[in-house]
Amino acid sequence: MGYAGTKATGAEELGACSFGAGTMLMFAVLALASGWMKARARSAPGTQPLQIGVRNVVRRPGRSLAVLGMMAGGIFLCGGELLRLSPIPIHECAPTGTSGLS
């Protein structure tokens, strides 16, 4: 992606490079989370609420990673879409104090 990013000139190419880089970063974080869950699965269980929560997360790592991946993917796609939108000009907004009902 680094080499492709240096050769990209148009807005579409730059957008594709940033999308690809974000996707690869998301996969890398999921791989790190998977390794963390496997390492924590061998640790001794505790009685504190945080330890109980971690134990429940690492008990079914596939399910936890699926939820984490779906949430990360949704946030990534929605965040990218929000960055594409242009801001609303001030003169098109509702007057202050009317809650948009004027």
Buried (B, 14 or more C-beta within 10 A) or exposed (E): BEEEBEEBEEEEEEBBBBBEBBEEEBEEEBEEBBEBBEEBEEEEEEEEEEBEEBBEBBEEBEEBBEEBBEEBEEEBEEEEEEEEEEEEEEEEEEEEEEEEEE
